[in-house]
Amino acid sequence: MIALDINNTVVVEQQRALEAALSTNPKTQKALQRLIRGVIKEARAQVVGSIKFKGGDPRGAAQSVRTAVYKKILGANINIYSGRKAHGTTSYEPPRNPSHRGGNRRTRSARTQQIMSYGPLDRGFILRFNNDGTGDRSINFSANDKRQVDKWNKHPNTGGRGAIAPRNFFSGAGTRALSQAADNLANLIDTELANMLNTKK
C-alpha cells in the first residue's frame, strides 16, 4: 500500500453537529480543512522521521512523502506517489570508496545521471522500491558497447544488480501516524465546535 487515507469516518460522532454547523456557517468547511491540513502535516512529519536507510539518506528521499487534502469531502491522505511536476535537482555525488582501485570504465548514461539528479521531493520511486521490493534488476548495455555486451553474454551476472526485498515500512508508519492524526482531529473539531457554539451564544 502506498497511499493511506484519513477521511470523514473519523468524525462520525460529530457528524450531526458538523452538518448543522455547515448549514449555518459557510466558513466552517474551510476551518475544518485547515484543521485537517494541520494534522496531516504532523502525520507526514512522523512518517518522514520513521524512514531510515542503511548508510543514511543523502539525497533526501524521505522528503518525497506527499499529502493531499480533499476538497469535496472532509479528509486527506499520505502517499508516496510521484508528483505531477518536478521540484528541482540535487548535485550530490556518492563518495568513492578509497579501497577500490580504478573506477567506472563506462560513461554514465544520460538516464542514469537524470535519476541520480532527482531532488528530494521527486524521489518517491526510491520509497516505492524499498516499500514494495523489486524483481531481479540488471543494467542495459548500449548496442554500441560491444565489449560490454559480449562480456554480459559470457557472464550473465556481470550486469546484474540484484533484487530489493520489500520492507513494507509505509503501511505501518503511515497507519500509526494517521491513527494519531485522527485522534488529534477529533479533539480539534470538538474544540472548534465548542468555540462556534460559544460565539453564537
C-alpha positions as CSV (number, residue, x, y, z in Angstrom):
1,M,0.0,0.0,0.0
2,I,1.4,3.4,-1.0
3,A,-1.4,5.7,-0.1
4,L,-3.3,5.9,3.3
5,D,-6.4,7.9,3.9
6,I,-7.9,9.8,6.8
7,N,-11.5,10.6,6.0
8,N,-14.8,11.7,7.5
9,T,-15.3,8.4,9.2
10,V,-13.0,9.6,12.0
11,V,-15.6,12.3,12.9
12,V,-18.7,10.1,12.8
13,E,-19.6,11.0,16.4
14,Q,-19.6,14.7,15.5
15,Q,-21.4,14.2,12.1
16,R,-24.7,15.7,13.2
17,A,-23.0,18.7,14.8
18,L,-20.8,19.2,11.7
19,E,-23.8,19.1,9.4
20,A,-25.7,21.6,11.5
21,A,-22.6,23.9,11.6
22,L,-22.0,23.6,7.8
23,S,-25.6,24.5,7.1
24,T,-25.4,27.6,9.2
25,N,-21.9,28.8,8.7
26,P,-20.3,28.8,5.2
27,K,-16.8,29.3,6.7
28,T,-16.9,26.1,8.7
29,Q,-15.8,23.8,5.9
30,K,-12.7,25.9,5.3
31,A,-12.0,25.9,9.0
32,L,-12.3,22.1,9.1
33,Q,-10.0,21.8,6.1
34,R,-7.5,23.9,7.9
35,L,-7.6,21.6,10.9
36,I,-7.2,18.5,8.6
37,R,-4.3,20.2,6.8
38,G,-2.6,20.7,10.2
39,V,-3.0,17.1,11.5
40,I,-2.0,15.6,8.1
41,K,1.2,17.8,8.1
42,E,2.1,16.5,11.5
43,A,1.4,12.9,10.4
44,R,3.6,13.3,7.4
45,A,6.4,14.6,9.6
46,Q,6.1,11.4,11.7
47,V,6.3,9.2,8.6
48,V,9.3,11.0,7.2
49,G,11.0,10.8,10.6
50,S,10.5,7.0,10.7
51,I,12.1,6.3,7.3
52,K,15.7,5.0,7.8
53,F,18.1,3.9,5.1
54,K,21.3,1.9,5.7
55,G,24.0,4.4,5.1
56,G,21.7,7.4,5.5
57,D,19.6,9.3,3.1
58,P,22.0,11.8,1.4
59,R,19.6,12.7,-1.4
60,G,16.6,13.1,1.0
61,A,14.3,10.5,-0.5
62,A,12.2,10.5,2.7
63,Q,11.1,14.1,1.9
64,S,9.2,12.8,-1.1
65,V,6.3,11.6,1.2
66,R,3.3,13.6,0.0
67,T,0.0,14.7,1.4
68,A,-3.3,15.7,-0.2
69,V,-6.3,17.4,1.4
70,Y,-9.6,16.6,-0.3
71,K,-11.9,19.4,-1.4
72,K,-15.3,17.7,-1.8
73,I,-15.2,15.6,1.4
74,L,-13.6,16.1,4.8
75,G,-10.4,14.1,4.5
76,A,-6.8,13.8,3.4
77,N,-4.2,11.2,2.6
78,I,-0.5,10.5,2.9
79,N,1.2,8.8,-0.1
80,I,4.4,8.0,-1.9
81,Y,3.1,8.5,-5.4
82,S,5.1,10.7,-7.8
83,G,4.0,14.3,-8.2
84,R,2.8,15.9,-11.4
85,K,5.8,18.2,-11.7
86,A,9.5,18.3,-11.0
87,H,10.7,20.0,-7.8
88,G,14.4,20.6,-8.6
89,T,17.6,18.6,-8.7
90,T,20.5,17.6,-6.4
91,S,24.2,17.8,-7.2
92,Y,25.1,15.1,-4.6
93,E,27.7,12.6,-5.8
94,P,28.2,9.4,-3.9
95,P,31.7,9.2,-2.3
96,R,34.1,6.8,-3.8
97,N,35.5,4.0,-1.6
98,P,39.2,4.7,-1.3
99,S,39.9,0.9,-1.2
100,H,38.6,0.5,-4.7
101,R,41.3,0.8,-7.3
102,G,40.5,2.3,-10.7
103,G,37.0,3.4,-11.3
104,N,33.9,3.1,-13.5
105,R,35.2,2.3,-17.0
106,R,31.8,3.1,-18.6
107,T,30.5,6.6,-19.1
108,R,27.4,7.3,-17.0
109,S,24.3,7.3,-19.3
110,A,22.1,10.4,-19.5
111,R,19.2,8.4,-18.0
112,T,21.4,7.3,-15.0
113,Q,22.5,10.9,-14.5
114,Q,18.9,12.1,-14.6
115,I,17.8,9.6,-12.0
116,M,20.8,10.4,-9.8
117,S,20.0,14.1,-10.0
118,Y,16.3,13.9,-9.0
119,G,15.7,16.2,-6.0
120,P,14.4,15.0,-2.6
121,L,10.7,15.8,-3.4
122,D,10.9,13.7,-6.6
123,R,12.5,10.6,-5.2
124,G,9.3,8.8,-4.3
125,F,10.3,5.9,-6.6
126,I,13.1,5.1,-4.1
127,L,10.5,4.8,-1.4
128,R,8.3,2.6,-3.6
129,F,11.2,0.3,-4.5
130,N,12.0,-0.1,-0.8
131,N,8.4,-0.5,0.3
132,D,7.2,-2.9,-2.4
133,G,10.5,-4.5,-3.4
134,T,11.7,-5.3,-6.9
135,G,12.4,-8.3,-9.1
136,D,16.0,-9.1,-10.3
137,R,17.5,-5.9,-11.8
138,S,20.1,-5.6,-14.5
139,I,21.7,-2.8,-16.5
140,N,21.1,-2.4,-20.2
141,F,24.2,-2.1,-22.3
142,S,24.3,0.1,-25.3
143,A,24.2,-1.7,-28.6
144,N,27.4,0.2,-29.5
145,D,29.2,-1.1,-26.4
146,K,30.2,-4.4,-28.0
147,R,32.8,-5.3,-25.4
148,Q,30.3,-5.0,-22.5
149,V,27.6,-6.8,-24.5
150,D,30.0,-9.7,-25.2
151,K,31.0,-9.8,-21.5
152,W,27.4,-9.9,-20.5
153,N,26.7,-12.8,-22.9
154,K,29.6,-14.8,-21.5
155,H,29.0,-13.9,-17.8
156,P,25.2,-13.1,-17.4
157,N,25.7,-12.0,-13.8
158,T,28.1,-9.2,-14.8
159,G,25.3,-6.7,-15.4
160,G,23.1,-8.0,-12.6
161,R,22.1,-5.6,-9.8
162,G,20.2,-8.0,-7.6
163,A,16.7,-7.6,-6.2
164,I,15.4,-5.3,-3.4
165,A,13.4,-7.2,-0.7
166,P,10.1,-5.5,0.2
167,R,10.2,-3.7,3.6
168,N,6.5,-2.7,3.7
169,F,7.5,0.2,6.0
170,F,5.0,2.7,4.7
171,S,1.8,0.9,5.8
172,G,3.0,0.5,9.4
173,A,4.4,4.0,9.8
174,G,1.5,5.6,7.9
175,T,-1.2,3.8,9.9
176,R,0.4,4.8,13.2
177,A,0.7,8.4,12.1
178,L,-2.9,8.6,10.8
179,S,-4.3,6.9,13.9
180,Q,-2.8,9.7,15.9
181,A,-3.9,12.3,13.4
182,A,-7.5,11.0,13.6
183,D,-7.5,11.4,17.4
184,N,-6.0,14.9,17.2
185,L,-8.5,15.9,14.5
186,A,-11.5,14.7,16.6
187,N,-10.2,16.7,19.6
188,L,-9.6,19.8,17.4
189,I,-13.1,19.5,15.9
190,D,-14.7,19.3,19.4
191,T,-12.8,22.4,20.4
192,E,-13.8,24.2,17.1
193,L,-17.5,23.3,17.5
194,A,-17.4,24.4,21.2
195,N,-15.9,27.8,20.1
196,M,-18.6,28.2,17.5
197,L,-21.4,27.4,19.9
198,N,-19.9,29.8,22.5
199,T,-19.6,32.5,19.8
200,K,-23.3,32.1,18.8
201,K,-24.3,32.5,22.5
